[in-house]
């Protein structure tokens, strides 16, 4: 029976590429594995897989009676349905340790770096397994995506070194150019339904007993979203009621200006000022220098909700 390797709900490029890479590594180590995703691929992820000739992982939403390895998350709210009815074999991640538990010891690689594929590069090295050229290519792209071309607060020297080595294996020369090309694809919004934009990179969190949703859209220029910003604000308001959220926040991140405009709908908007020292102006707030949900947004909100 094959082990399924799967990332979080609303899969981003790191969760997709990490699933492919870990499935490749473990299969070469004698454990038959299949990469999987929990939802539709984003335009950026499709671009990356097409560029390097990698097949899209199969769709998987339920863990019942399956053996599972998790990448890029360890929170139940972000994981497969019925995870407790399957057998969890491993976790490879770069986020805080979540609330997933197991009855038996498992393999866990969780490092404070900017991208899961940085951890996976070290796993390939540790086990002495050669990384295929196409997988080295998608792993490079995952690092560029998750670290926002090395601009994110989550980026470490380990991410930069891993990307440089992987790029050499993949025959890539200009990572800056590749990163901008990826983010132009990521910025494409024409013809995309508003709810799809909201959910493109959206995660649920439990903050002191409050259900909080935080989404993020990263674009090369915030003006690209001017035509849909009001629709986005209305949609997160609808989503709040549909999902019984305390708060829904949507980060509109300008990777060139290195900051984010946050759209918000909340039972207690003062949480934003408590978290960032910035009072919202109506249903939005500009957060200068804030680019990382993982490192700059979630921890701040967790403290604000716990206060």
C-alpha positions as CSV (number, residue, x, y, z in Angstrom):
1,X,0.0,0.0,0.0
2,X,1.4,3.3,-1.0
3,X,1.9,6.1,1.5
4,X,0.4,9.4,0.5
5,X,2.4,12.6,1.0
6,X,0.2,15.6,1.3
7,X,0.4,19.3,2.1
8,X,-2.1,21.6,3.7
9,X,-5.6,22.7,2.4
10,X,-5.5,25.5,-0.3
11,X,-2.1,24.1,-1.5
12,X,0.6,26.6,-2.3
13,X,3.8,26.0,-4.3
14,X,5.8,24.8,-1.3
15,X,3.2,22.3,-0.2
16,X,2.9,20.9,-3.7
17,X,6.6,20.7,-4.5
18,X,7.4,19.4,-1.0
19,X,4.9,16.5,-1.5
20,X,6.5,15.6,-4.8
21,X,10.0,15.8,-3.4
22,X,9.3,13.8,-0.2
23,X,7.5,11.1,-2.2
24,X,10.5,10.9,-4.5
25,X,13.0,10.7,-1.7
26,X,11.1,8.1,0.3
27,X,10.3,6.0,-2.7
28,X,14.1,5.8,-3.4
29,X,14.6,4.8,0.2
30,X,12.3,1.8,-0.3
31,X,8.9,3.3,0.9
32,X,6.4,3.5,-1.9
33,X,4.9,7.0,-1.8
34,X,2.5,9.1,-3.9
35,X,2.3,12.9,-3.7
36,X,-1.1,14.3,-3.2
37,X,-2.9,17.7,-2.8
38,X,-6.0,18.6,-1.0
39,X,-7.3,21.1,-3.5
40,X,-6.9,22.8,-6.9
41,X,-3.4,23.9,-7.9
42,X,-2.8,27.7,-8.0
43,X,-1.7,29.3,-11.2
44,X,1.9,29.7,-9.8
45,X,2.1,26.0,-8.9
46,X,0.8,24.9,-12.3
47,X,3.4,27.2,-13.9
48,X,6.2,25.7,-11.9
49,X,5.2,22.0,-12.5
50,X,4.8,22.7,-16.3
51,X,8.1,24.5,-16.5
52,X,10.0,21.5,-15.1
53,X,7.8,18.7,-16.6
54,X,6.4,17.4,-13.3
55,X,3.0,15.7,-13.1
56,X,0.4,17.3,-10.8
57,X,-0.2,15.2,-7.6
58,X,-3.5,13.4,-7.2
59,X,-6.3,14.9,-5.2
60,X,-6.8,13.5,-1.7
61,X,-9.1,14.9,1.0
62,X,-9.7,12.0,3.4
63,X,-7.1,10.0,5.3
64,X,-9.4,7.1,6.3
65,X,-7.5,3.8,6.1
66,X,-4.5,5.4,4.5
67,X,-0.9,5.9,5.5
68,X,0.0,9.6,5.4
69,X,3.1,11.8,5.5
70,X,2.4,15.5,6.1
71,X,4.4,18.3,4.5
72,X,4.2,22.1,5.2
73,X,1.8,21.8,8.1
74,X,1.0,20.0,11.3
75,X,-2.3,21.6,12.2
76,X,-5.5,19.6,12.2
77,X,-7.5,22.5,10.8
78,X,-5.2,22.5,7.7
79,X,-4.9,18.8,7.3
80,X,-6.9,15.9,5.7
81,X,-10.4,15.0,6.9
82,X,-10.3,12.0,9.3
83,X,-6.6,12.1,9.9
84,X,-7.1,10.2,13.1
85,X,-8.6,7.3,11.0
86,X,-5.4,6.9,9.0
87,X,-1.8,6.2,10.1
88,X,0.5,9.2,10.3
89,X,4.0,8.2,9.3
90,X,6.0,11.5,9.2
91,X,5.9,15.3,9.3
92,X,8.2,17.6,7.3
93,X,7.5,21.2,8.0
94,X,8.8,24.7,8.7
95,X,5.9,26.1,10.8
96,X,5.2,26.1,14.5
97,X,4.3,22.6,15.8
98,X,0.6,22.2,15.5
99,X,-2.0,20.0,17.2
100,X,-1.5,16.8,15.3
101,X,-0.9,13.9,17.7
102,X,0.1,10.3,17.1
103,X,-0.2,7.1,19.2
104,X,3.3,6.0,18.2
105,X,6.7,7.7,17.5
106,X,7.1,9.1,13.9
107,X,9.7,10.7,11.8
108,X,9.6,14.5,12.3
109,X,11.7,17.2,10.5
110,X,10.6,20.6,11.6
111,X,13.1,23.5,11.1
112,X,12.9,27.2,11.5
113,X,13.5,28.1,7.9
114,X,11.6,29.8,5.2
115,X,10.4,26.8,3.1
116,X,9.7,23.1,3.6
117,X,11.8,22.4,0.5
118,X,14.9,23.8,2.3
119,X,14.3,21.0,4.9
120,X,13.9,18.5,2.1
121,X,17.2,19.5,0.5
122,X,18.9,18.6,3.8
123,X,17.0,15.3,3.9
124,X,18.2,14.3,0.5
125,X,21.8,15.2,1.6
126,X,21.4,13.3,4.9
127,X,20.3,10.1,3.1
128,X,22.8,10.5,0.3
129,X,20.1,10.5,-2.4
130,X,20.7,12.5,-5.6
131,X,18.0,15.0,-6.4
132,X,16.6,14.7,-10.0
133,X,17.1,17.8,-12.1
134,X,13.3,18.5,-12.5
135,X,12.7,18.1,-8.8
136,X,15.6,20.4,-8.0
137,X,13.9,22.9,-10.2
138,X,10.6,22.8,-8.5
139,X,12.2,22.9,-5.1
140,X,14.1,26.0,-6.1
141,X,10.8,27.6,-7.2
142,X,9.2,26.7,-3.9
143,X,11.9,28.4,-1.9
144,X,11.7,31.5,-4.1
145,X,7.9,31.5,-3.6
146,X,7.8,31.0,0.1
147,X,10.6,33.4,0.9
148,X,9.2,36.0,-1.6
149,X,12.5,36.0,-3.6
150,X,14.5,36.0,-0.3
151,X,12.7,39.2,0.9
152,X,10.5,37.6,3.6
153,X,11.3,37.8,7.3
154,X,11.2,34.0,7.3
155,X,14.1,33.7,4.9
156,X,17.3,32.3,6.4
157,X,20.8,31.7,5.1
158,X,19.9,28.1,4.8
159,X,17.2,28.9,2.3
160,X,19.5,31.0,0.2
161,X,22.2,28.2,0.2
162,X,19.7,25.5,-0.6
163,X,18.2,27.5,-3.5
164,X,21.7,28.2,-4.9
165,X,22.6,24.5,-4.8
166,X,19.3,23.4,-6.2
167,X,19.4,26.0,-8.9
168,X,22.8,24.6,-10.0
169,X,21.4,21.1,-10.2
170,X,18.5,22.4,-12.2
171,X,20.6,24.5,-14.6
172,X,19.0,27.8,-13.5
173,X,21.0,31.0,-13.8
174,X,19.0,34.0,-12.7
175,X,16.9,33.3,-9.6
176,X,15.7,37.0,-9.4
177,X,14.3,36.8,-12.9
178,X,12.7,33.4,-12.3
179,X,11.2,34.7,-9.0
180,X,9.7,37.8,-10.7
181,X,8.3,35.6,-13.5
182,X,6.6,33.4,-10.9
183,X,5.1,36.3,-9.1
184,X,3.8,37.8,-12.3
185,X,1.9,34.5,-12.8
186,X,0.8,34.6,-9.1
187,X,-0.4,38.1,-9.6
188,X,-2.7,37.2,-12.5
189,X,-6.3,37.8,-11.4
190,X,-8.2,38.4,-14.6
191,X,-11.2,36.1,-14.9
192,X,-10.6,34.5,-11.5
193,X,-13.7,34.4,-9.2
194,X,-13.4,36.5,-6.1
195,X,-13.9,33.6,-3.7
196,X,-11.1,31.7,-5.5
197,X,-8.8,34.7,-4.9
198,X,-9.7,34.8,-1.2
199,X,-9.1,31.1,-0.8
200,X,-6.0,30.8,-3.0
201,X,-3.7,30.9,0.1
202,X,-6.0,30.7,3.1
203,X,-5.6,29.1,6.4
204,X,-7.7,28.5,9.5
205,X,-6.4,29.0,13.0
206,X,-7.7,28.5,16.5
207,X,-6.6,31.5,18.5
208,X,-7.6,31.2,22.2
209,X,-10.8,29.4,21.2
210,X,-11.6,31.8,18.4
211,X,-11.8,30.6,14.8
212,X,-9.6,33.0,12.7
213,X,-9.1,32.8,9.0
214,X,-6.0,34.5,7.4
215,X,-5.5,34.6,3.6
216,X,-2.8,36.2,1.5
217,X,-2.5,37.4,-2.0
218,X,1.1,38.3,-3.1
219,X,1.4,40.6,-6.2
220,X,4.2,42.5,-7.8
221,X,2.2,45.7,-7.6
222,X,-0.8,46.3,-5.3
223,X,-2.5,48.4,-7.9
224,X,-3.3,45.2,-9.8
225,X,-5.9,44.5,-7.1
226,X,-7.6,48.0,-7.3
227,X,-10.4,46.7,-9.4
228,X,-11.3,43.8,-7.1
229,X,-10.5,45.2,-3.7
230,X,-14.1,46.1,-2.8
231,X,-15.3,42.7,-4.0
232,X,-12.6,41.0,-1.9
233,X,-13.7,43.0,1.2
234,X,-17.3,42.0,0.6
235,X,-16.4,38.3,0.1
236,X,-14.4,38.0,3.3
237,X,-17.4,39.5,5.1
238,X,-19.6,36.7,3.6
239,X,-17.0,34.1,4.4
240,X,-17.0,35.2,8.0
241,X,-20.7,34.4,8.4
242,X,-20.6,31.2,6.4
243,X,-17.7,29.8,8.4
244,X,-18.7,31.2,11.8
245,X,-15.4,33.0,12.1
246,X,-14.5,35.5,14.8
247,X,-12.3,37.2,12.3
248,X,-11.2,36.9,8.7
249,X,-8.1,38.8,7.5
250,X,-6.8,39.0,4.0
251,X,-3.3,40.2,3.4
252,X,-2.7,42.0,0.1
253,X,1.1,41.8,-0.1
254,X,3.1,44.1,-2.5
255,X,6.4,42.3,-2.9
256,X,8.2,45.3,-4.5
257,X,7.0,47.8,-1.8
258,X,7.6,45.1,0.9
259,X,4.4,45.6,2.8
260,X,0.8,44.4,3.1
261,X,-2.6,46.0,3.1
262,X,-4.8,44.0,5.4
263,X,-8.5,43.7,4.7
264,X,-10.4,42.7,7.8
265,X,-13.8,41.8,9.2
266,X,-13.8,41.0,12.9
267,X,-15.9,40.8,16.0
268,X,-13.1,42.8,17.6
269,X,-11.1,45.0,15.2
270,X,-9.0,46.3,18.1
271,X,-7.1,43.0,17.8
272,X,-5.3,44.5,14.8
273,X,-4.0,47.5,16.8
274,X,-3.0,45.2,19.7
275,X,-1.1,42.9,17.2
276,X,0.6,45.5,15.1
277,X,0.3,48.9,16.8
278,X,-1.7,50.2,13.8
279,X,-5.3,51.2,14.1
280,X,-7.4,50.0,11.2
281,X,-9.0,52.6,8.9
282,X,-12.4,51.2,8.5
283,X,-12.0,47.7,7.2
284,X,-8.3,47.9,6.2
285,X,-4.8,48.6,7.6
286,X,-1.4,49.1,6.0
287,X,1.3,47.0,7.6
288,X,4.7,48.4,6.5
289,X,7.3,45.7,6.1
290,X,4.9,42.8,6.8
291,X,5.2,40.1,4.2
292,X,5.1,36.8,6.1
293,X,1.9,35.4,7.5
294,X,3.8,32.7,9.4
295,X,6.4,34.9,11.1
296,X,4.9,38.4,11.2
297,X,1.1,37.9,11.3
298,X,0.1,34.7,13.0
299,X,2.3,35.1,16.1
300,X,1.2,38.7,16.6
301,X,-2.4,37.8,16.4
302,X,-2.0,34.8,18.7
303,X,-0.6,37.1,21.4
304,X,-3.3,39.7,20.8
305,X,-6.1,37.1,21.1
306,X,-4.5,35.6,24.2
307,X,-4.2,39.0,26.0
